[in-house]
């Protein structure tokens, strides 16, 4: 059997999608990487040089698991990470093209990406399942309750006061219910809070 060429396979897929009544999109890290959201290289070194020098971080993915000694250090890093990847980065053209392609169809998106590119591109939030969470929200670190807290202003406040890779202790976010620490709403352990919606 002769293997089809790449171009022919793409064309066959395009035609099948054009005829489809329903489209299910599975979007992972590869889509964001293809769109230009690099988690390493110049984008990382340009925005995280003090953290790289202090903690010897290698890229944005592995640095997400860094065992910071204090909440002040943790949130200085996460404020920069969240701001860059969620709030500063505009919608990427690849996501816009994908949305345009399916916008008149019955579609649903399941994504492991947490930087909200799908939402920014115009995908209907009711047709979007962010399996791994979302950078734009905080949750109780111990999941004492299931409310998520939008963090854009909190992150901006932290960014304005980062000094020596730390934020002031007064800016460390605390759970309004139990008084414990807050965390980024990311599926990384047993305390992940799944959005009710």
C-alpha positions as CSV (number, residue, x, y, z in Angstrom):
1,X,0.0,0.0,0.0
2,X,1.4,3.4,-1.0
3,X,1.4,5.9,1.8
4,X,-0.4,9.1,1.0
5,X,1.5,12.3,0.8
6,X,1.2,14.9,3.5
7,X,-0.6,17.4,1.3
8,X,-3.2,14.8,0.1
9,X,-3.9,13.8,3.7
10,X,-4.5,17.4,4.7
11,X,-6.8,18.0,1.7
12,X,-8.8,14.9,2.5
13,X,-9.1,16.0,6.2
14,X,-10.2,19.5,5.1
15,X,-13.0,18.1,2.8
16,X,-14.2,15.8,5.6
17,X,-14.4,18.7,8.0
18,X,-16.3,20.8,5.5
19,X,-19.0,18.2,5.2
20,X,-19.1,17.4,9.0
21,X,-22.3,18.3,10.9
22,X,-20.5,18.2,14.2
23,X,-16.8,18.9,15.0
24,X,-15.0,17.9,18.2
25,X,-11.6,19.7,18.6
26,X,-9.0,18.3,20.9
27,X,-6.4,21.0,21.6
28,X,-3.2,20.4,23.5
29,X,0.2,22.0,23.9
30,X,1.2,21.3,20.3
31,X,-1.5,23.7,19.1
32,X,-0.3,26.5,21.3
33,X,3.3,25.8,20.3
34,X,2.3,25.8,16.6
35,X,0.6,29.1,17.2
36,X,3.8,30.6,18.6
37,X,3.4,30.3,22.3
38,X,6.9,29.1,23.1
39,X,7.6,28.0,26.7
40,X,11.4,28.2,26.2
41,X,14.0,30.1,24.3
42,X,14.0,33.8,23.8
43,X,10.4,34.4,25.0
44,X,11.4,32.7,28.3
45,X,14.8,34.3,28.8
46,X,13.5,37.8,27.9
47,X,10.7,37.7,30.5
48,X,12.2,35.6,33.3
49,X,15.9,36.5,33.5
50,X,16.0,37.2,37.2
51,X,14.2,34.0,38.0
52,X,16.5,32.0,35.7
53,X,19.6,33.5,37.4
54,X,18.3,32.9,40.9
55,X,16.6,29.5,40.5
56,X,18.3,28.1,37.4
57,X,15.0,27.7,35.7
58,X,15.2,26.1,32.2
59,X,11.7,26.8,30.7
60,X,8.2,27.8,31.6
61,X,6.9,24.3,31.8
62,X,9.4,22.8,34.3
63,X,9.6,26.1,36.3
64,X,5.9,25.7,37.0
65,X,6.9,22.9,39.4
66,X,9.7,24.7,41.2
67,X,9.5,24.2,45.0
68,X,9.7,27.8,46.1
69,X,10.7,28.3,49.8
70,X,8.2,31.0,50.4
71,X,4.8,32.2,49.2
72,X,6.3,35.6,48.4
73,X,8.7,33.9,45.9
74,X,6.1,31.6,44.5
75,X,3.7,34.4,43.7
76,X,6.4,36.7,42.2
77,X,7.1,33.9,39.7
78,X,3.4,33.0,39.1
79,X,2.4,36.7,38.7
80,X,4.9,37.0,35.9
81,X,4.0,33.6,34.4
82,X,0.2,34.2,34.5
83,X,0.5,37.8,33.2
84,X,2.7,36.8,30.2
85,X,0.8,33.8,29.1
86,X,-2.8,34.8,29.9
87,X,-3.1,38.5,29.9
88,X,-0.3,40.0,27.9
89,X,-0.3,37.6,24.9
90,X,-2.9,38.4,22.4
91,X,-5.0,35.9,20.5
92,X,-2.7,34.0,18.1
93,X,-3.7,33.9,14.4
94,X,-3.8,30.1,14.3
95,X,-6.5,30.1,17.0
96,X,-8.5,32.7,15.1
97,X,-8.3,30.7,11.9
98,X,-9.5,27.6,13.6
99,X,-12.4,29.5,15.2
100,X,-13.4,31.0,11.8
101,X,-13.4,27.5,10.3
102,X,-15.8,26.0,12.8
103,X,-17.8,29.1,13.9
104,X,-20.9,28.3,11.8
105,X,-20.8,24.6,12.8
106,X,-21.9,22.6,15.8
107,X,-18.5,22.3,17.6
108,X,-17.1,21.5,21.0
109,X,-13.5,22.1,22.2
110,X,-11.7,20.0,24.8
111,X,-8.4,21.5,25.6
112,X,-5.5,20.9,28.0
113,X,-4.2,24.4,27.3
114,X,-4.6,26.8,30.2
115,X,-3.8,30.2,28.6
116,X,-7.3,30.9,27.2
117,X,-6.3,31.2,23.6
118,X,-9.6,29.4,22.6
119,X,-11.7,31.9,24.5
120,X,-9.7,34.9,23.2
121,X,-10.2,33.6,19.6
122,X,-14.0,33.7,20.2
123,X,-14.9,30.1,20.9
124,X,-18.1,30.0,22.9
125,X,-17.3,29.3,26.5
126,X,-20.3,27.0,26.7
127,X,-18.7,24.9,24.1
128,X,-15.2,24.9,25.7
129,X,-13.9,22.4,28.3
130,X,-10.6,23.4,29.8
131,X,-9.6,20.1,31.4
132,X,-6.4,21.3,33.1
133,X,-7.8,24.6,34.5
134,X,-7.1,28.2,33.6
135,X,-4.3,30.7,34.4
136,X,-6.9,33.4,34.9
137,X,-8.2,31.9,38.1
138,X,-7.1,31.2,41.7
139,X,-8.5,28.6,44.0
140,X,-8.0,27.5,47.6
141,X,-4.9,25.5,47.7
142,X,-6.6,22.9,49.9
143,X,-9.9,23.1,47.9
144,X,-11.9,23.9,51.0
145,X,-14.6,25.2,48.6
146,X,-15.2,25.1,44.9
147,X,-15.3,28.8,43.9
148,X,-12.7,30.1,41.5
149,X,-11.4,33.7,41.7
150,X,-10.6,35.8,38.6
151,X,-7.0,37.1,39.2
152,X,-6.2,39.8,36.6
153,X,-6.1,42.7,39.2
154,X,-4.4,40.5,41.8
155,X,-1.7,39.6,39.3
156,X,-1.2,43.2,38.2
157,X,-0.9,44.3,41.8
158,X,1.8,41.6,42.5
159,X,3.7,42.5,39.3
160,X,3.9,46.2,40.3
161,X,5.7,45.3,43.5
162,X,8.0,42.4,42.6
163,X,11.4,43.1,44.1
164,X,14.3,40.7,44.2
165,X,12.1,37.9,42.9
166,X,9.6,38.3,45.7
167,X,6.3,40.1,46.4
168,X,5.5,41.8,49.7
169,X,3.9,39.3,52.2
170,X,0.7,41.5,52.3
171,X,0.0,40.6,48.6
172,X,0.2,36.8,49.1
173,X,-3.3,35.7,48.3
174,X,-5.2,33.9,51.1
175,X,-8.4,31.9,50.9
176,X,-11.4,34.0,51.9
177,X,-13.0,30.9,53.5
178,X,-10.4,29.0,55.4
179,X,-7.6,31.6,55.5
180,X,-5.1,29.2,53.9
181,X,-2.9,29.7,50.9
182,X,-4.3,30.1,47.4
183,X,-3.0,28.4,44.3
184,X,-3.3,28.7,40.5
185,X,-6.3,26.8,39.1
186,X,-4.2,24.1,37.4
187,X,-4.8,20.3,37.5
188,X,-1.6,19.3,39.3
189,X,-2.8,17.4,42.3
190,X,-5.7,16.0,44.3
191,X,-7.0,19.5,45.3
192,X,-7.8,20.8,41.8
193,X,-11.1,22.7,41.8
194,X,-13.1,21.9,38.7
195,X,-15.3,24.8,37.6
196,X,-19.0,23.9,38.0
197,X,-19.7,25.3,34.5
